[in-house]
């Protein structure tokens, strides 16, 4: 388990995408208010605040837990930084500072491993994994609703300014990056898990997640055009089902009951958009059920639109969007089958179960309780 120069470059790219996403969101919000589109502006700000507040809470909670485990007291400046929404930037500062030293200046040929109680490579990998998870939370809590909103505005007005196109592109990049980056970081942080080696498995995994997500986002946008109340009811119902599943699985990710409740609420929200394994158990049956329901829901939305009067929606857009939804869903399922059938890291180990499943990880890493598919 080694933190390499490539890992450091990926960390740098991660903060660049994070900052770009933040800047574009602010840019779009200012433009909405400037043009008098206050509802869209308020929604954009609301999505941003929802994502960042949840992330700051988790980040501060982890700081407290890590310092308590090390026998140290948390400083008040950490609380202030998180109140000012600087928790992620603080973590990036520590991770990049330590990561640069480990990747470029630390010599594996020295005897430092013997002299130090903590392996510096493991320490920085754990920090980067924490960051990857926080970015994953923020991406799905803020990025997915933001993407759906921008797509809705684009199709409703049949034209968009450059800032909205930039928001859509950056949201797609952020979702793609955080999804793959977390999967890589997670496997690297858990010593009993095989690494996701080579570009091919990473790309196939990316396409599987991206295409299934894009198909669902476009389906949600179509449903919003049909009836906003019905769309919000469906999304709320799916969120509720996700929370129920988290309670059924009896997740034990956080030390306090309050943070565990927040974690389960976040889990339910993310499950609205994508599937992941929240407890390190066999997921073949739950994942199959999840995507069967996803396919049926997507087909149901398309069928309703085919029989619904198209006066609410430009027919010139509906046909290509319907084709895009069907193709992306089909491609996503195909890439899912390819990934789990031929490229999965644990496929060659017949004694192990599906994905990051099976026996609990014997490790102090908190990520053993959050295992994404």
C-alpha positions as CSV (number, residue, x, y, z in Angstrom):
1,X,0.0,0.0,0.0
2,X,1.9,3.0,-1.3
3,X,0.9,6.6,-2.0
4,X,2.4,7.4,-5.4
5,X,3.0,10.5,-7.5
6,X,0.1,9.6,-9.6
7,X,-2.1,9.5,-6.5
8,X,-0.9,13.0,-5.6
9,X,-1.7,14.2,-9.1
10,X,-5.2,12.8,-8.8
11,X,-5.6,14.6,-5.4
12,X,-4.6,17.9,-7.1
13,X,-7.1,17.3,-9.9
14,X,-9.7,16.5,-7.3
15,X,-9.4,19.9,-5.7
16,X,-9.3,21.6,-9.1
17,X,-12.6,20.0,-10.0
18,X,-14.0,20.9,-6.6
19,X,-13.1,24.5,-6.9
20,X,-14.4,24.7,-10.5
21,X,-17.7,23.1,-9.5
22,X,-18.0,25.7,-6.7
23,X,-17.2,28.7,-9.0
24,X,-19.6,27.6,-11.7
25,X,-22.4,27.1,-9.2
26,X,-21.9,30.6,-7.8
27,X,-21.7,32.0,-11.4
28,X,-25.0,30.3,-12.3
29,X,-26.7,31.5,-9.1
30,X,-25.6,35.1,-9.6
31,X,-26.8,35.0,-13.2
32,X,-30.2,33.6,-12.2
33,X,-30.8,36.4,-9.7
34,X,-29.5,39.0,-12.2
35,X,-32.0,37.8,-14.8
36,X,-34.8,37.8,-12.3
37,X,-35.2,34.0,-12.1
38,X,-35.4,34.0,-8.4
39,X,-36.9,30.5,-8.0
40,X,-34.1,28.9,-9.9
41,X,-31.5,31.0,-8.0
42,X,-32.9,30.0,-4.7
43,X,-33.1,26.3,-5.7
44,X,-29.4,26.4,-6.8
45,X,-28.3,28.0,-3.5
46,X,-30.5,25.5,-1.6
47,X,-28.8,22.5,-3.2
48,X,-25.4,24.0,-2.6
49,X,-26.1,24.7,1.1
50,X,-27.7,21.2,1.6
51,X,-24.6,19.5,0.2
52,X,-22.0,21.5,1.9
53,X,-23.6,21.6,5.4
54,X,-23.9,17.8,5.5
55,X,-20.3,17.4,4.3
56,X,-19.1,19.9,7.0
57,X,-20.9,18.0,9.7
58,X,-19.3,14.7,8.7
59,X,-15.9,16.3,8.3
60,X,-15.9,17.8,11.8
61,X,-17.3,14.6,13.3
62,X,-14.4,12.7,11.8
63,X,-11.9,15.2,13.0
64,X,-13.2,14.8,16.5
65,X,-13.2,11.0,16.3
66,X,-9.6,10.9,14.8
67,X,-8.2,13.3,17.4
68,X,-10.0,11.4,20.2
69,X,-8.5,8.2,19.0
70,X,-5.1,9.8,19.0
71,X,-5.6,11.0,22.6
72,X,-5.8,14.7,21.6
73,X,-8.4,17.4,22.1
74,X,-9.9,19.0,19.1
75,X,-9.1,22.7,18.7
76,X,-11.8,25.4,18.4
77,X,-10.3,26.6,15.1
78,X,-11.4,23.4,13.5
79,X,-15.0,24.1,14.5
80,X,-14.7,27.7,13.2
81,X,-13.3,26.5,9.9
82,X,-16.2,24.1,9.4
83,X,-18.7,26.7,10.4
84,X,-17.2,28.9,7.6
85,X,-17.6,26.0,5.2
86,X,-13.8,25.4,5.0
87,X,-13.7,21.8,6.3
88,X,-13.0,20.3,2.9
89,X,-10.4,22.9,2.0
90,X,-8.7,22.2,5.4
91,X,-8.6,18.5,4.7
92,X,-7.2,19.2,1.2
93,X,-4.5,21.4,2.7
94,X,-3.4,18.6,5.1
95,X,-3.7,15.9,2.5
96,X,-1.7,17.7,-0.2
97,X,1.0,18.9,2.2
98,X,1.5,15.4,3.6
99,X,0.9,13.7,0.3
100,X,3.6,15.8,-1.5
101,X,6.1,14.9,1.2
102,X,5.3,11.2,1.0
103,X,5.1,11.0,-2.8
104,X,8.1,13.1,-3.7
105,X,10.4,13.3,-0.7
106,X,9.8,10.2,1.4
107,X,12.3,7.4,0.6
108,X,11.0,3.9,0.9
109,X,14.6,2.7,1.2
110,X,15.1,4.4,4.6
111,X,14.3,2.9,7.9
112,X,11.6,5.4,8.7
113,X,8.9,2.7,8.7
114,X,10.7,1.1,11.7
115,X,11.2,4.5,13.5
116,X,7.7,5.8,13.0
117,X,4.7,4.2,14.7
118,X,2.4,5.2,11.8
119,X,3.1,4.2,8.2
120,X,3.1,7.6,6.4
121,X,1.7,6.0,3.2
122,X,-1.2,4.5,5.1
123,X,-1.8,7.8,6.9
124,X,-2.1,9.8,3.7
125,X,-4.2,7.2,2.0
126,X,-6.7,7.2,4.8
127,X,-6.8,11.0,4.6
128,X,-7.4,11.0,0.9
129,X,-10.1,8.3,1.3
130,X,-11.9,10.5,3.8
131,X,-11.7,13.3,1.3
132,X,-13.0,11.1,-1.5
133,X,-15.9,10.1,0.5
134,X,-16.8,13.7,1.5
135,X,-16.6,14.7,-2.2
136,X,-18.8,11.7,-3.1
137,X,-21.4,12.9,-0.5
138,X,-21.4,16.4,-1.8
139,X,-21.5,15.3,-5.4
140,X,-24.7,13.3,-5.0
141,X,-26.3,15.7,-2.5
142,X,-25.6,18.8,-4.5
143,X,-24.4,17.8,-8.0
144,X,-27.2,15.5,-9.0
145,X,-30.1,17.8,-8.1
146,X,-28.1,20.6,-9.7
147,X,-27.7,18.6,-12.9
148,X,-31.4,17.8,-13.0
149,X,-32.3,21.5,-12.5
150,X,-30.0,22.7,-15.2
151,X,-31.3,20.1,-17.7
152,X,-34.9,21.0,-16.8
153,X,-34.1,24.7,-17.4
154,X,-32.3,24.0,-20.7
155,X,-35.2,21.9,-22.1
156,X,-37.9,24.3,-20.8
157,X,-36.4,27.4,-22.3
158,X,-35.0,25.6,-25.4
159,X,-31.9,27.7,-25.1
160,X,-29.3,28.4,-22.4
161,X,-26.4,30.6,-21.7
162,X,-22.8,29.5,-21.4
163,X,-22.9,29.4,-17.6
164,X,-25.7,26.7,-17.7
165,X,-23.8,24.6,-20.3
166,X,-20.7,25.0,-18.0
167,X,-22.7,23.9,-15.0
168,X,-24.0,20.8,-16.8
169,X,-20.5,19.8,-18.0
170,X,-18.8,20.5,-14.6
171,X,-21.5,18.6,-12.8
172,X,-21.0,15.6,-15.1
173,X,-17.2,15.8,-14.6
174,X,-17.6,16.1,-10.8
175,X,-20.0,13.1,-10.6
176,X,-17.8,11.0,-12.8
177,X,-14.6,11.9,-11.0
178,X,-15.9,11.5,-7.5
179,X,-17.4,8.1,-8.3
180,X,-14.3,6.5,-9.8
181,X,-11.9,8.3,-7.4
182,X,-13.7,7.0,-4.4
183,X,-13.8,3.5,-5.7
184,X,-10.0,3.6,-6.3
185,X,-9.3,5.3,-2.9
186,X,-11.6,2.9,-1.0
187,X,-9.9,-0.3,-2.4
188,X,-6.5,1.2,-1.7
189,X,-7.3,2.0,1.9
190,X,-8.6,-1.5,2.7
191,X,-5.7,-4.0,2.7
192,X,-7.9,-7.1,2.2
193,X,-9.4,-5.8,-1.0
194,X,-7.9,-6.1,-4.5
195,X,-7.0,-2.9,-6.3
196,X,-8.8,-1.6,-9.3
197,X,-5.8,-1.9,-11.6
198,X,-5.5,-0.7,-15.1
199,X,-7.5,1.9,-17.1
200,X,-10.0,-0.6,-18.6
201,X,-11.8,-1.6,-15.3
202,X,-11.9,2.1,-14.3
203,X,-13.4,3.2,-17.6
204,X,-16.0,0.4,-17.7
205,X,-17.0,1.2,-14.1
206,X,-17.2,4.9,-15.0
207,X,-19.4,4.2,-18.0
208,X,-21.6,1.9,-16.0
209,X,-22.3,4.5,-13.4
210,X,-22.4,7.5,-15.7
211,X,-24.8,6.0,-18.3
212,X,-27.2,4.6,-15.7
213,X,-27.2,7.9,-13.9
214,X,-27.6,10.0,-17.0
215,X,-30.6,7.9,-18.1
216,X,-32.3,8.3,-14.8
217,X,-31.6,12.1,-14.6
218,X,-33.2,12.6,-18.0
219,X,-36.2,10.5,-17.0
220,X,-36.6,12.6,-13.9
221,X,-36.5,15.8,-16.1
222,X,-39.2,14.3,-18.3
223,X,-41.3,13.5,-15.3
224,X,-40.9,17.1,-14.0
225,X,-42.3,18.4,-17.3
226,X,-45.3,16.0,-16.9
227,X,-46.1,17.0,-13.3
228,X,-43.8,18.5,-10.8
229,X,-45.8,17.2,-7.8
230,X,-45.8,13.6,-9.1
231,X,-42.0,13.8,-9.7
232,X,-41.3,15.2,-6.2
233,X,-43.6,12.5,-4.7
234,X,-41.8,9.8,-6.6
235,X,-38.3,11.1,-5.6
236,X,-39.4,11.5,-1.9
237,X,-40.9,8.0,-1.9
238,X,-37.6,6.5,-3.3
239,X,-35.7,8.5,-0.7
240,X,-37.9,7.1,2.1
241,X,-37.3,3.6,0.8
242,X,-33.6,4.2,0.8
243,X,-33.7,5.3,4.4
244,X,-35.8,2.3,5.4
245,X,-33.2,0.0,3.7
246,X,-30.4,1.7,5.6
247,X,-32.3,1.1,8.9
248,X,-33.0,-2.5,7.9
249,X,-29.3,-3.0,7.2
250,X,-28.6,-1.5,10.7
251,X,-25.6,0.5,9.5
252,X,-22.9,1.3,12.0
253,X,-20.8,3.9,10.3
254,X,-20.8,6.7,12.9
255,X,-19.9,6.8,16.6
256,X,-22.9,8.9,17.7
257,X,-26.6,8.2,17.1
258,X,-27.2,11.6,15.7
259,X,-24.5,11.3,13.0
260,X,-25.6,7.7,12.3
261,X,-29.2,9.0,11.6
262,X,-27.8,11.7,9.3
263,X,-25.7,9.1,7.5
264,X,-28.8,6.9,6.9
265,X,-30.6,9.9,5.5
266,X,-27.7,10.7,3.2
267,X,-27.6,7.0,2.2
268,X,-31.3,7.1,1.3
269,X,-30.8,10.2,-0.8
270,X,-27.8,8.8,-2.8
271,X,-29.8,5.6,-3.4
272,X,-32.3,7.7,-5.4
273,X,-29.6,8.2,-8.0
274,X,-27.2,5.2,-7.8
275,X,-26.7,1.9,-6.1
276,X,-24.0,1.1,-3.6
277,X,-23.3,-1.4,-0.9
278,X,-23.7,0.3,2.5
279,X,-22.6,-2.6,4.8
280,X,-20.1,-4.8,3.0
281,X,-22.5,-7.7,2.4
282,X,-23.4,-9.7,-0.7
283,X,-25.3,-7.3,-3.0
284,X,-26.1,-9.5,-6.0
285,X,-29.8,-9.7,-5.1
286,X,-30.3,-6.1,-3.9
287,X,-28.5,-4.7,-6.9
288,X,-30.5,-6.8,-9.3
289,X,-33.7,-5.7,-7.7
290,X,-32.6,-2.0,-7.7
291,X,-31.8,-2.0,-11.4
292,X,-34.9,-4.0,-12.3
293,X,-37.0,-1.3,-10.6
294,X,-34.9,1.4,-12.3
295,X,-35.6,-0.1,-15.7
296,X,-39.3,-0.5,-15.0
297,X,-39.6,3.1,-13.7
298,X,-37.7,4.5,-16.7
299,X,-39.9,2.6,-19.2
300,X,-43.0,3.6,-17.3
301,X,-42.1,7.3,-17.6
302,X,-41.4,6.9,-21.3
303,X,-44.7,5.1,-21.9
304,X,-46.6,7.8,-20.1
305,X,-45.0,10.4,-22.2
306,X,-45.8,8.6,-25.5
307,X,-49.5,8.6,-24.6
308,X,-49.6,12.0,-23.0
309,X,-50.4,15.2,-25.0
310,X,-47.0,16.7,-26.1
311,X,-48.2,20.3,-25.9
312,X,-46.3,20.6,-22.6
313,X,-43.1,19.6,-24.3
314,X,-41.4,20.3,-27.6
315,X,-41.8,17.1,-29.7
316,X,-38.6,17.9,-31.5
317,X,-36.8,17.3,-28.2
318,X,-38.9,14.4,-26.9
319,X,-37.9,11.8,-29.5
320,X,-34.1,12.3,-29.3
321,X,-34.3,12.5,-25.5
322,X,-36.4,9.3,-25.4
323,X,-33.8,7.6,-27.6
324,X,-31.0,8.9,-25.4
325,X,-32.6,7.6,-22.3
326,X,-33.1,4.2,-23.7
327,X,-29.6,3.9,-25.2
328,X,-27.8,5.2,-22.1
329,X,-29.8,2.8,-19.9
330,X,-29.0,-0.1,-22.2
331,X,-25.3,0.8,-22.4
332,X,-25.2,1.3,-18.6
333,X,-26.6,-2.2,-18.0
334,X,-24.2,-3.7,-20.6
335,X,-21.2,-2.0,-18.9
336,X,-22.5,-3.2,-15.5
337,X,-22.6,-6.8,-16.8
338,X,-19.1,-6.5,-18.4
339,X,-17.6,-5.0,-15.2
340,X,-19.0,-7.7,-12.9
341,X,-18.6,-10.5,-15.4
342,X,-15.1,-10.0,-16.6
343,X,-13.3,-7.1,-14.9
344,X,-14.3,-7.1,-11.3
345,X,-11.1,-7.2,-9.0
346,X,-12.5,-10.1,-6.9
347,X,-13.8,-12.2,-9.8
348,X,-10.9,-14.6,-9.8
349,X,-11.3,-15.3,-6.1
350,X,-14.0,-18.0,-6.0
351,X,-14.1,-18.1,-2.2
352,X,-15.0,-14.4,-1.9
353,X,-18.4,-12.9,-2.5
354,X,-19.6,-10.1,-4.8
355,X,-17.9,-6.7,-5.1
356,X,-16.6,-5.3,-1.8
357,X,-18.7,-7.9,0.0
358,X,-18.1,-10.8,2.3
359,X,-16.3,-10.9,5.6
360,X,-16.1,-7.7,7.5
361,X,-12.8,-5.8,7.2
362,X,-10.4,-6.2,10.1
363,X,-9.2,-2.7,10.0
364,X,-9.5,0.5,12.0
365,X,-10.4,2.4,8.8
366,X,-13.9,3.8,9.0
367,X,-14.4,3.1,5.3
368,X,-15.1,-0.6,6.1
369,X,-18.6,0.5,6.9
370,X,-19.2,2.3,3.6
371,X,-18.5,0.1,0.7
372,X,-19.6,1.5,-2.7
373,X,-20.6,-0.7,-5.6
